[in-house]
Amino acid sequence: VMIGTTTFDFNHQLVVEGSIKAKEVVVTNLGWPDYVFADDYPLTPLEDLEDLIRSEGHLPGIPSAQEVAEGGIEVGQMQGLLLEKIEELFLHTIEQENKIKSLQKENETLTDELKTIKKDLEEIKSMLKQSN
């Protein structure tokens, strides 16, 4: 079926030239990214991810602007890819939160130790003054 066009496309059963308005669109997709939360999922370190973004100009696994302009995108596939990136982002955020909590605990310990050292130093200074 062709709407608004006379150009037949053998790859698609419905071809629309223009926008489509609908109350709801259901896209079935078999590749939902629950695998991101598996223990063996290879989460790319943020430092490596930054390098990839700088060199490629887009997130790894996401099509470039040129690829989209040339071939379009499959909405269901793109939703899956976007969810994958969101889930990866959550994993990075959780990892950072855990590091922050660990650093806060270490900072509290070091602060307490510093207070003890300062107190001991003041006592030593006081003892030295009294002995002079």
BATOR-444541 format. One record per atom (N, C-alpha, C): atom name; residue in three letters; residue number from 0; y, x, z. Coordinates in steps of 0.05 Angstrom, whole numbers, plus 5000, padded with zeros to 4 digits. Layout:
<sites>
[site CA, ALA, NUM, [Y, X, Z]];
...
</sites>
This chain:
<sites>
[site N, VAL, 0, [4977, 5017, 5000]];
[site CA, VAL, 0, [5000, 5000, 5000]];
[site C, VAL, 0, [5025, 5018, 5000]];
[site N, MET, 1, [5044, 5011, 4983]];
[site CA, MET, 1, [5069, 5026, 4982]];
[site C, MET, 1, [5092, 5007, 4988]];
[site N, ILE, 2, [5110, 5016, 5005]];
[site CA, ILE, 2, [5133, 5000, 5012]];
[site C, ILE, 2, [5158, 5017, 5007]];
[site N, GLY, 3, [5176, 5008, 4990]];
[site CA, GLY, 3, [5201, 5022, 4984]];
[site C, GLY, 3, [5197, 5046, 4967]];
[site N, THR, 4, [5174, 5049, 4954]];
[site CA, THR, 4, [5170, 5073, 4937]];
[site C, THR, 4, [5151, 5065, 4914]];
[site N, THR, 5, [5152, 5079, 4893]];
[site CA, THR, 5, [5133, 5076, 4871]];
[site C, THR, 5, [5115, 5100, 4868]];
[site N, THR, 6, [5118, 5119, 4886]];
[site CA, THR, 6, [5102, 5143, 4885]];
[site C, THR, 6, [5077, 5139, 4902]];
[site N, PHE, 7, [5054, 5140, 4888]];
[site CA, PHE, 7, [5029, 5136, 4902]];
[site C, PHE, 7, [5020, 5162, 4915]];
[site N, ASP, 8, [5009, 5159, 4939]];
[site CA, ASP, 8, [4999, 5183, 4954]];
[site C, ASP, 8, [4969, 5178, 4960]];
[site N, PHE, 9, [4952, 5193, 4947]];
[site CA, PHE, 9, [4923, 5189, 4951]];
[site C, PHE, 9, [4913, 5196, 4979]];
[site N, ASN, 10, [4929, 5211, 4994]];
[site CA, ASN, 10, [4921, 5220, 5020]];
[site C, ASN, 10, [4926, 5199, 5042]];
[site N, HIS, 11, [4941, 5178, 5036]];
[site CA, HIS, 11, [4948, 5158, 5056]];
[site C, HIS, 11, [4945, 5130, 5045]];
[site N, GLN, 12, [4936, 5112, 5063]];
[site CA, GLN, 12, [4932, 5085, 5055]];
[site C, GLN, 12, [4957, 5068, 5055]];
[site N, LEU, 13, [4977, 5077, 5071]];
[site CA, LEU, 13, [5003, 5064, 5072]];
[site C, LEU, 13, [5025, 5085, 5068]];
[site N, VAL, 14, [5043, 5080, 5049]];
[site CA, VAL, 14, [5065, 5099, 5044]];
[site C, VAL, 14, [5090, 5082, 5046]];
[site N, VAL, 15, [5109, 5090, 5064]];
[site CA, VAL, 15, [5134, 5076, 5068]];
[site C, VAL, 15, [5156, 5096, 5063]];
[site N, GLU, 16, [5175, 5089, 5046]];
[site CA, GLU, 16, [5199, 5105, 5041]];
[site C, GLU, 16, [5221, 5092, 5058]];
[site N, GLY, 17, [5227, 5104, 5081]];
[site CA, GLY, 17, [5247, 5092, 5099]];
[site C, GLY, 17, [5235, 5091, 5127]];
[site N, SER, 18, [5250, 5078, 5145]];
[site CA, SER, 18, [5241, 5078, 5173]];
[site C, SER, 18, [5223, 5054, 5178]];
[site N, ILE, 19, [5208, 5055, 5200]];
[site CA, ILE, 19, [5190, 5034, 5207]];
[site C, ILE, 19, [5198, 5025, 5235]];
[site N, LYS, 20, [5200, 4999, 5240]];
[site CA, LYS, 20, [5206, 4988, 5266]];
[site C, LYS, 20, [5182, 4972, 5275]];
[site N, ALA, 21, [5174, 4978, 5300]];
[site CA, ALA, 21, [5151, 4963, 5311]];
[site C, ALA, 21, [5154, 4961, 5341]];
[site N, LYS, 22, [5143, 4941, 5353]];
[site CA, LYS, 22, [5143, 4938, 5382]];
[site C, LYS, 22, [5125, 4959, 5395]];
[site N, GLU, 23, [5103, 4965, 5381]];
[site CA, GLU, 23, [5084, 4984, 5392]];
[site C, GLU, 23, [5068, 4997, 5370]];
[site N, VAL, 24, [5062, 5022, 5374]];
[site CA, VAL, 24, [5045, 5037, 5355]];
[site C, VAL, 24, [5024, 5050, 5372]];
[site N, VAL, 25, [4999, 5046, 5365]];
[site CA, VAL, 25, [4977, 5058, 5379]];
[site C, VAL, 25, [4965, 5079, 5360]];
[site N, VAL, 26, [4964, 5104, 5370]];
[site CA, VAL, 26, [4953, 5125, 5355]];
[site C, VAL, 26, [4928, 5135, 5370]];
[site N, THR, 27, [4905, 5135, 5357]];
[site CA, THR, 27, [4881, 5146, 5370]];
[site C, THR, 27, [4879, 5175, 5363]];
[site N, ASN, 28, [4873, 5191, 5383]];
[site CA, ASN, 28, [4872, 5219, 5379]];
[site C, ASN, 28, [4849, 5230, 5396]];
[site N, LEU, 29, [4832, 5246, 5384]];
[site CA, LEU, 29, [4809, 5256, 5399]];
[site C, LEU, 29, [4814, 5282, 5414]];
[site N, GLY, 30, [4836, 5295, 5408]];
[site CA, GLY, 30, [4842, 5322, 5419]];
[site C, GLY, 30, [4861, 5321, 5442]];
[site N, TRP, 31, [4858, 5304, 5462]];
[site CA, TRP, 31, [4877, 5303, 5485]];
[site C, TRP, 31, [4873, 5328, 5502]];
[site N, PRO, 32, [4895, 5340, 5511]];
[site CA, PRO, 32, [4894, 5367, 5523]];
[site C, PRO, 32, [4887, 5368, 5553]];
[site N, ASP, 33, [4867, 5352, 5562]];
[site CA, ASP, 33, [4858, 5355, 5590]];
[site C, ASP, 33, [4847, 5383, 5595]];
[site N, TYR, 34, [4839, 5397, 5574]];
[site CA, TYR, 34, [4828, 5424, 5577]];
[site C, TYR, 34, [4847, 5444, 5590]];
[site N, VAL, 35, [4873, 5437, 5589]];
[site CA, VAL, 35, [4894, 5456, 5601]];
[site C, VAL, 35, [4889, 5460, 5631]];
[site N, PHE, 36, [4878, 5439, 5644]];
[site CA, PHE, 36, [4874, 5441, 5673]];
[site C, PHE, 36, [4847, 5453, 5681]];
[site N, ALA, 37, [4831, 5462, 5661]];
[site CA, ALA, 37, [4805, 5475, 5667]];
[site C, ALA, 37, [4811, 5502, 5679]];
[site N, ASP, 38, [4793, 5511, 5697]];
[site CA, ASP, 38, [4797, 5537, 5711]];
[site C, ASP, 38, [4797, 5560, 5691]];
[site N, ASP, 39, [4784, 5558, 5669]];
[site CA, ASP, 39, [4782, 5580, 5650]];
[site C, ASP, 39, [4803, 5578, 5627]];
[site N, TYR, 40, [4822, 5560, 5630]];
[site CA, TYR, 40, [4843, 5558, 5609]];
[site C, TYR, 40, [4860, 5583, 5609]];
[site N, PRO, 41, [4864, 5596, 5586]];
[site CA, PRO, 41, [4880, 5620, 5585]];
[site C, PRO, 41, [4910, 5615, 5583]];
[site N, LEU, 42, [4922, 5611, 5606]];
[site CA, LEU, 42, [4951, 5605, 5607]];
[site C, LEU, 42, [4966, 5631, 5600]];
[site N, THR, 43, [4983, 5629, 5580]];
[site CA, THR, 43, [4999, 5652, 5571]];
[site C, THR, 43, [5020, 5659, 5592]];
[site N, PRO, 44, [5020, 5684, 5601]];
[site CA, PRO, 44, [5041, 5692, 5621]];
[site C, PRO, 44, [5069, 5687, 5609]];
[site N, LEU, 45, [5088, 5679, 5626]];
[site CA, LEU, 45, [5115, 5673, 5617]];
[site C, LEU, 45, [5128, 5696, 5602]];
[site N, GLU, 46, [5123, 5720, 5611]];
[site CA, GLU, 46, [5135, 5743, 5597]];
[site C, GLU, 46, [5125, 5745, 5568]];
[site N, ASP, 47, [5099, 5741, 5564]];
[site CA, ASP, 47, [5088, 5741, 5537]];
[site C, ASP, 47, [5098, 5717, 5521]];
[site N, LEU, 48, [5101, 5695, 5534]];
[site CA, LEU, 48, [5111, 5671, 5521]];
[site C, LEU, 48, [5140, 5675, 5511]];
[site N, GLU, 49, [5155, 5688, 5528]];
[site CA, GLU, 49, [5183, 5694, 5520]];
[site C, GLU, 49, [5184, 5711, 5495]];
[site N, ASP, 50, [5167, 5731, 5494]];
[site CA, ASP, 50, [5165, 5749, 5471]];
[site C, ASP, 50, [5157, 5733, 5446]];
[site N, LEU, 51, [5137, 5715, 5448]];
[site CA, LEU, 51, [5129, 5699, 5426]];
[site C, LEU, 51, [5151, 5681, 5416]];
[site N, ILE, 52, [5165, 5669, 5434]];
[site CA, ILE, 52, [5187, 5650, 5427]];
[site C, ILE, 52, [5209, 5666, 5412]];
[site N, ARG, 53, [5215, 5689, 5422]];
[site CA, ARG, 53, [5236, 5705, 5409]];
[site C, ARG, 53, [5228, 5714, 5382]];
[site N, SER, 54, [5203, 5721, 5378]];
[site CA, SER, 54, [5194, 5731, 5352]];
[site C, SER, 54, [5189, 5709, 5332]];
[site N, GLU, 55, [5178, 5686, 5341]];
[site CA, GLU, 55, [5171, 5664, 5323]];
[site C, GLU, 55, [5192, 5643, 5321]];
[site N, GLY, 56, [5209, 5640, 5341]];
[site CA, GLY, 56, [5230, 5620, 5341]];
[site C, GLY, 56, [5221, 5592, 5349]];
[site N, HIS, 57, [5197, 5590, 5359]];
[site CA, HIS, 57, [5187, 5564, 5369]];
[site C, HIS, 57, [5163, 5569, 5387]];
[site N, LEU, 58, [5155, 5549, 5402]];
[site CA, LEU, 58, [5132, 5552, 5420]];
[site C, LEU, 58, [5107, 5557, 5404]];
[site N, PRO, 59, [5089, 5574, 5415]];
[site CA, PRO, 59, [5064, 5578, 5401]];
[site C, PRO, 59, [5048, 5552, 5400]];
[site N, GLY, 60, [5035, 5547, 5378]];
[site CA, GLY, 60, [5019, 5523, 5375]];
[site C, GLY, 60, [5034, 5499, 5365]];
[site N, ILE, 61, [5061, 5501, 5365]];
[site CA, ILE, 61, [5078, 5480, 5356]];
[site C, ILE, 61, [5088, 5487, 5328]];
[site N, PRO, 62, [5087, 5469, 5309]];
[site CA, PRO, 62, [5096, 5476, 5282]];
[site C, PRO, 62, [5126, 5483, 5281]];
[site N, SER, 63, [5132, 5502, 5263]];
[site CA, SER, 63, [5160, 5510, 5260]];
[site C, SER, 63, [5176, 5488, 5246]];
[site N, ALA, 64, [5202, 5490, 5247]];
[site CA, ALA, 64, [5219, 5471, 5233]];
[site C, ALA, 64, [5213, 5470, 5203]];
[site N, GLN, 65, [5208, 5494, 5192]];
[site CA, GLN, 65, [5201, 5496, 5163]];
[site C, GLN, 65, [5175, 5481, 5157]];
[site N, GLU, 66, [5155, 5485, 5174]];
[site CA, GLU, 66, [5129, 5472, 5170]];
[site C, GLU, 66, [5132, 5442, 5171]];
[site N, VAL, 67, [5148, 5432, 5190]];
[site CA, VAL, 67, [5152, 5403, 5192]];
[site C, VAL, 67, [5168, 5393, 5168]];
[site N, ALA, 68, [5188, 5407, 5159]];
[site CA, ALA, 68, [5203, 5399, 5136]];
[site C, ALA, 68, [5186, 5398, 5111]];
[site N, GLU, 69, [5167, 5416, 5108]];
[site CA, GLU, 69, [5150, 5417, 5085]];
[site C, GLU, 69, [5127, 5397, 5085]];
[site N, GLY, 70, [5115, 5394, 5109]];
[site CA, GLY, 70, [5091, 5377, 5110]];
[site C, GLY, 70, [5091, 5354, 5129]];
[site N, GLY, 71, [5113, 5351, 5144]];
[site CA, GLY, 71, [5114, 5329, 5163]];
[site C, GLY, 71, [5097, 5336, 5187]];
[site N, ILE, 72, [5093, 5316, 5205]];
[site CA, ILE, 72, [5076, 5320, 5228]];
[site C, ILE, 72, [5059, 5295, 5232]];
[site N, GLU, 73, [5036, 5299, 5243]];
[site CA, GLU, 73, [5019, 5277, 5251]];
[site C, GLU, 73, [5028, 5269, 5279]];
[site N, VAL, 74, [5037, 5245, 5283]];
[site CA, VAL, 74, [5048, 5236, 5309]];
[site C, VAL, 74, [5028, 5239, 5331]];
[site N, GLY, 75, [5004, 5231, 5328]];
[site CA, GLY, 75, [4984, 5233, 5349]];
[site C, GLY, 75, [4978, 5262, 5357]];
[site N, GLN, 76, [4976, 5279, 5336]];
[site CA, GLN, 76, [4971, 5307, 5341]];
[site C, GLN, 76, [4995, 5320, 5355]];
[site N, MET, 77, [5019, 5313, 5347]];
[site CA, MET, 77, [5043, 5324, 5359]];
[site C, MET, 77, [5045, 5315, 5388]];
[site N, GLN, 78, [5039, 5290, 5394]];
[site CA, GLN, 78, [5040, 5281, 5422]];
[site C, GLN, 78, [5020, 5297, 5439]];
[site N, GLY, 79, [4997, 5303, 5428]];
[site CA, GLY, 79, [4978, 5320, 5442]];
[site C, GLY, 79, [4988, 5348, 5447]];
[site N, LEU, 80, [5001, 5359, 5426]];
[site CA, LEU, 80, [5012, 5386, 5429]];
[site C, LEU, 80, [5034, 5387, 5450]];
[site N, LEU, 81, [5051, 5366, 5449]];
[site CA, LEU, 81, [5073, 5365, 5469]];
[site C, LEU, 81, [5063, 5362, 5497]];
[site N, LEU, 82, [5042, 5345, 5501]];
[site CA, LEU, 82, [5030, 5342, 5527]];
[site C, LEU, 82, [5018, 5368, 5536]];
[site N, GLU, 83, [5005, 5383, 5518]];
[site CA, GLU, 83, [4994, 5409, 5525]];
[site C, GLU, 83, [5016, 5428, 5536]];
[site N, LYS, 84, [5038, 5428, 5522]];
[site CA, LYS, 84, [5060, 5446, 5531]];
[site C, LYS, 84, [5072, 5436, 5558]];
[site N, ILE, 85, [5073, 5410, 5562]];
[site CA, ILE, 85, [5083, 5399, 5588]];
[site C, ILE, 85, [5064, 5407, 5610]];
[site N, GLU, 86, [5038, 5405, 5605]];
[site CA, GLU, 86, [5018, 5412, 5625]];
[site C, GLU, 86, [5019, 5442, 5631]];
[site N, GLU, 87, [5022, 5458, 5610]];
[site CA, GLU, 87, [5025, 5487, 5615]];
[site C, GLU, 87, [5050, 5493, 5632]];
[site N, LEU, 88, [5071, 5478, 5626]];
[site CA, LEU, 88, [5096, 5482, 5641]];
[site C, LEU, 88, [5092, 5475, 5671]];
[site N, PHE, 89, [5077, 5454, 5676]];
[site CA, PHE, 89, [5071, 5446, 5704]];
[site C, PHE, 89, [5054, 5468, 5717]];
[site N, LEU, 90, [5035, 5480, 5703]];
[site CA, LEU, 90, [5019, 5501, 5715]];
[site C, LEU, 90, [5037, 5525, 5722]];
[site N, HIS, 91, [5055, 5532, 5704]];
[site CA, HIS, 91, [5074, 5554, 5709]];
[site C, HIS, 91, [5091, 5547, 5733]];
[site N, THR, 92, [5101, 5523, 5735]];
[site CA, THR, 92, [5118, 5514, 5757]];
[site C, THR, 92, [5103, 5515, 5783]];
[site N, ILE, 93, [5078, 5506, 5783]];
[site CA, ILE, 93, [5062, 5508, 5808]];
[site C, ILE, 93, [5058, 5537, 5816]];
[site N, GLU, 94, [5052, 5554, 5796]];
[site CA, GLU, 94, [5048, 5582, 5802]];
[site C, GLU, 94, [5074, 5595, 5814]];
[site N, GLN, 95, [5097, 5588, 5802]];
[site CA, GLN, 95, [5122, 5598, 5813]];
[site C, GLN, 95, [5128, 5587, 5841]];
[site N, GLU, 96, [5122, 5562, 5846]];
[site CA, GLU, 96, [5126, 5550, 5872]];
[site C, GLU, 96, [5109, 5565, 5893]];
[site N, ASN, 97, [5084, 5571, 5886]];
[site CA, ASN, 97, [5067, 5586, 5904]];
[site C, ASN, 97, [5078, 5614, 5910]];
[site N, LYS, 98, [5088, 5627, 5889]];
[site CA, LYS, 98, [5100, 5654, 5892]];
[site C, LYS, 98, [5125, 5652, 5910]];
[site N, ILE, 99, [5141, 5632, 5906]];
[site CA, ILE, 99, [5165, 5628, 5922]];
[site C, ILE, 99, [5157, 5624, 5952]];
[site N, LYS, 100, [5138, 5607, 5957]];
[site CA, LYS, 100, [5129, 5603, 5985]];
[site C, LYS, 100, [5119, 5629, 5997]];
[site N, SER, 101, [5104, 5644, 5982]];
[site CA, SER, 101, [5093, 5670, 5992]];
[site C, SER, 101, [5116, 5689, 5998]];
[site N, LEU, 102, [5136, 5690, 5980]];
[site CA, LEU, 102, [5159, 5708, 5984]];
[site C, LEU, 102, [5176, 5699, 6008]];
[site N, GLN, 103, [5178, 5673, 6012]];
[site CA, GLN, 103, [5193, 5663, 6035]];
[site C, GLN, 103, [5179, 5671, 6061]];
[site N, LYS, 104, [5153, 5668, 6061]];
[site CA, LYS, 104, [5138, 5676, 6085]];
[site C, LYS, 104, [5141, 5706, 6090]];
[site N, GLU, 105, [5138, 5722, 6069]];
[site CA, GLU, 105, [5142, 5751, 6072]];
[site C, GLU, 105, [5170, 5758, 6081]];
[site N, ASN, 106, [5190, 5744, 6070]];
[site CA, ASN, 106, [5218, 5748, 6079]];
[site C, ASN, 106, [5222, 5742, 6108]];
[site N, GLU, 107, [5210, 5720, 6117]];
[site CA, GLU, 107, [5212, 5713, 6146]];
[site C, GLU, 107, [5199, 5734, 6163]];
[site N, THR, 108, [5176, 5744, 6155]];
[site CA, THR, 108, [5163, 5765, 6170]];
[site C, THR, 108, [5180, 5790, 6171]];
[site N, LEU, 109, [5191, 5798, 6148]];
[site CA, LEU, 109, [5208, 5822, 6147]];
[site C, LEU, 109, [5233, 5819, 6163]];
[site N, THR, 110, [5245, 5795, 6163]];
[site CA, THR, 110, [5269, 5789, 6178]];
[site C, THR, 110, [5263, 5791, 6208]];
[site N, ASP, 111, [5240, 5781, 6217]];
[site CA, ASP, 111, [5233, 5783, 6245]];
[site C, ASP, 111, [5228, 5812, 6253]];
[site N, GLU, 112, [5215, 5827, 6235]];
[site CA, GLU, 112, [5211, 5856, 6241]];
[site C, GLU, 112, [5237, 5871, 6242]];
[site N, LEU, 113, [5256, 5864, 6224]];
[site CA, LEU, 113, [5282, 5877, 6224]];
[site C, LEU, 113, [5297, 5871, 6250]];
[site N, LYS, 114, [5295, 5846, 6259]];
[site CA, LYS, 114, [5308, 5839, 6285]];
[site C, LYS, 114, [5297, 5856, 6308]];
[site N, THR, 115, [5271, 5859, 6308]];
[site CA, THR, 115, [5258, 5875, 6329]];
[site C, THR, 115, [5267, 5904, 6327]];
[site N, ILE, 116, [5268, 5915, 6303]];
[site CA, ILE, 116, [5277, 5943, 6300]];
[site C, ILE, 116, [5305, 5946, 6309]];
[site N, LYS, 117, [5323, 5927, 6301]];
[site CA, LYS, 117, [5351, 5928, 6310]];
[site C, LYS, 117, [5353, 5927, 6341]];
[site N, LYS, 118, [5337, 5910, 6353]];
[site CA, LYS, 118, [5338, 5907, 6382]];
[site C, LYS, 118, [5328, 5933, 6395]];
[site N, ASP, 119, [5307, 5944, 6384]];
[site CA, ASP, 119, [5297, 5970, 6395]];
[site C, ASP, 119, [5317, 5992, 6391]];
[site N, LEU, 120, [5331, 5992, 6368]];
[site CA, LEU, 120, [5351, 6013, 6363]];
[site C, LEU, 120, [5374, 6010, 6383]];
[site N, GLU, 121, [5382, 5986, 6388]];
[site CA, GLU, 121, [5404, 5982, 6407]];
[site C, GLU, 121, [5396, 5991, 6435]];
[site N, GLU, 122, [5371, 5986, 6442]];
[site CA, GLU, 122, [5361, 5996, 6468]];
[site C, GLU, 122, [5361, 6026, 6469]];
[site N, ILE, 123, [5352, 6039, 6448]];
[site CA, ILE, 123, [5352, 6068, 6446]];
[site C, ILE, 123, [5381, 6079, 6448]];
[site N, LYS, 124, [5399, 6067, 6434]];
[site CA, LYS, 124, [5427, 6076, 6436]];
[site C, LYS, 124, [5438, 6073, 6464]];
[site N, SER, 125, [5431, 6051, 6477]];
[site CA, SER, 125, [5440, 6046, 6504]];
[site C, SER, 125, [5429, 6067, 6523]];
[site N, MET, 126, [5404, 6074, 6519]];
[site CA, MET, 126, [5391, 6094, 6536]];
[site C, MET, 126, [5403, 6121, 6532]];
[site N, LEU, 127, [5410, 6128, 6507]];
[site CA, LEU, 127, [5422, 6153, 6500]];
[site C, LEU, 127, [5450, 6155, 6513]];
[site N, LYS, 128, [5465, 6133, 6512]];
[site CA, LYS, 128, [5492, 6133, 6525]];
[site C, LYS, 128, [5490, 6138, 6555]];
[site N, GLN, 129, [5470, 6125, 6567]];
[site CA, GLN, 129, [5467, 6128, 6596]];
[site C, GLN, 129, [5458, 6156, 6604]];
[site N, SER, 130, [5443, 6169, 6587]];
[site CA, SER, 130, [5434, 6196, 6593]];
[site C, SER, 130, [5455, 6217, 6589]];
[site N, ASN, 131, [5476, 6211, 6575]];
[site CA, ASN, 131, [5498, 6230, 6570]];
[site C, ASN, 131, [5517, 6228, 6592]];
</sites>
